[in-house]
């Protein structure tokens, strides 16, 4: 909550302007002054965060206006400002739902300021709780978060369910962009650890000389620059889940230290001597084949067996059939909602194009393509030309459509003809083919 919209209802214009000026000294307060209860009511559509209400208005009494506001929206905090010092009146207002009752005096502006600050803190807490509930609800329903109906993704759902009901270590493998962290969060937020921390560590993003401090923490003065104690990721994850992404990138020397920590279930901070117990579930992820890394000598065999637990292999998007279109629609709906624009559809041709493309960047690449298409499309429909694929591997685009060998051959010859200014002899030499092959293709109008 950045700006707080405040309605100030006061028939004494001088007093009202004084309060408004004082409140607007806070740049986070947006104050609207009304002199009648009617003006306040007809402007409730602007959804004020707080209403400061004078008890003695010329057109309606404070208690009646309070009820009318509550009939429209009973969640708006209301502060009563009154010239009456009658305790019974104040108590009646507070029983009726007013958040505060302030008697007009030389201190009114300061009392009002403090009351609004307290209400703002409560509103922040309510908002944070609502946002947390929304996030948790999304995470709990993992079959809505992980989009798909293919047999391969249903197999993943089955393994997620098995992981949820136990505390076994989980190892998630799959190509880059297949959603490994999404699966890790789905397991955590559906398990009995859901109310405890989910701590994610990307091994590839941490400098080698800092990993030990990040993992296990350090004491003040443990090394140059350690000006205060730091709690490591394993301690932070106590009771919850620690997710080690790209585990194959971990240095061999640190692999042995990680193995000891996992065996003993305790850490010693750098520069310290105290053994600190922790209870955290381990989930690891990698796009590499860990068993092959063991054979190559890049990964410890004993650590491999310690962390492998329940293996979940995520299928690449190109092997998930119609899931591509389901995900595309999900990303379109997400984009339109976030950008507050009208709904967007996919044309038949654009659907076919999406289904043929191999998506070596998987779900992450698909989201990027869809976001750009939503920006580029006209008439709220994504057409063929709105889909732009920026493939790292040039062969991806060339092979993204299924064609006959003759058609691929013609494309290659046409490419080199243009490159050689339609010089047939030069092109034939470059491709090591006979001139007649090129002439035959030209005569058949394929090239």
Secondary structure, DSSP 8 states (H G I E B T S, - for coil): --SEEEEEE-S-HHHHHHHHHHHTTSTTEEEEEESSHHHHHHTGGG--SEEEEESB-SSSBHHHHHHHHHHH-TTSEEEEEES---HHHHHHHHHTT-SEEEE-STTHHHHHHHHHHHHHHHHHHHHHHHHHHHHHHHHH-HHHHS---SHHHHHHHHHHHHHHTS---EEEE-STTS-HHHHHHHHHHTSTTTTS-EEEEEGGGS-GGGHHHHHHEE-TTSSTT--S-EE-HHHHTTTSEEEEETGGGS-HHHHHHHHHHHHHTEE--BT----EE---EEEEEESS-HHHHHHHTSS-HHHHHHH-BEEEE---GGGSTTHHHHHHHHHHHHHHHHHT----EE-HHHHHHHHHS--TTHHHHHHHHHHHHHHH-BTTEE-GGG-----SSHHHHHTSS---HHHHHHHHHHHHHHHTTT-HHHHHHHHT--HHHHHHHHHTT--
